[in-house]
């Protein structure tokens, strides 16, 4: 066995080790990227659903607290119209 064959075997062994580590970290990076993308998707959908719920609560609250509209549309509106200009 001459020195060229020994060097060739060492280089092949080192290339196999290098190939293993590049593959390992490549797969690790792709997995981390996939997990981060999934978490970002879940976060965006959660924020969107929360925004929709808050808008719904705001709409219901503004409708519930619209006292003038409720009073003027009830049977008290004729009484209020006679006594004041509240329901104009």
C-alpha positions in Angstrom: 0.0 0.0 0.0 1.6 3.2 -1.0 1.0 6.7 0.4 -1.4 7.8 -2.3 -3.8 5.0 -1.3 -3.5 5.8 2.4 -4.2 9.5 1.7 -7.1 8.5 -0.5 -8.7 6.4 2.2 -8.3 9.2 4.8 -9.9 11.7 2.4 -12.8 9.3 1.7 -13.3 8.8 5.5 -13.2 12.5 6.1 -15.6 13.1 3.3 -18.0 10.6 4.7 -17.8 12.3 8.1 -18.3 15.7 6.5 -21.2 14.4 4.5 -22.9 13.1 7.6 -22.6 16.4 9.5 -23.8 18.5 6.6 -26.8 16.2 6.2 -27.5 16.2 9.9 -27.4 20.0 10.2 -29.3 20.4 6.9 -32.2 18.2 8.2 -32.1 19.9 11.5 -32.3 23.3 9.8 -35.2 22.3 7.6 -37.1 20.8 10.6 -36.5 24.0 12.6 -37.7 26.1 9.7 -40.8 23.9 9.3 -41.6 24.2 13.0 -41.1 27.9 13.0 -43.4 28.3 10.0 -46.1 26.2 11.6 -45.8 28.2 14.8 -46.0 31.5 12.8 -49.1 30.2 11.0 -50.8 29.3 14.3 -49.9 32.7 15.8 -51.3 34.6 12.9 -54.6 32.6 12.9 -54.9 33.0 16.7 -54.4 36.8 16.4 -57.0 36.9 13.6 -59.6 35.0 15.6 -59.0 37.2 18.6 -59.4 40.3 16.5 -62.7 38.9 15.1 -63.9 38.1 18.7 -63.0 41.6 19.9 -64.9 43.2 17.0 -67.9 41.0 17.7 -67.8 42.0 21.4 -67.4 45.6 20.4 -70.4 45.5 18.1 -72.6 43.8 20.6 -71.5 46.2 23.3 -72.2 49.3 21.2 -75.6 47.9 20.3 -76.4 47.1 23.9 -75.3 50.5 25.1 -77.2 52.5 22.5 -79.7 53.7 25.0 -81.1 56.5 22.8 -82.0 54.0 20.0 -83.5 51.5 22.4 -85.6 54.2 24.1 -86.8 55.8 20.9 -87.8 52.5 19.4 -89.7 51.3 22.4 -93.2 52.2 23.5 -91.8 55.1 25.5 -90.9 57.0 22.4 -94.3 58.7 22.2 -93.9 59.8 25.8 -90.4 61.1 25.1 -91.4 62.9 21.9 -94.1 64.8 23.8 -91.9 65.8 26.7 -88.6 66.5 25.0 -86.7 66.6 21.7 -84.7 63.5 22.7 -85.8 61.2 19.8 -85.4 63.5 16.9 
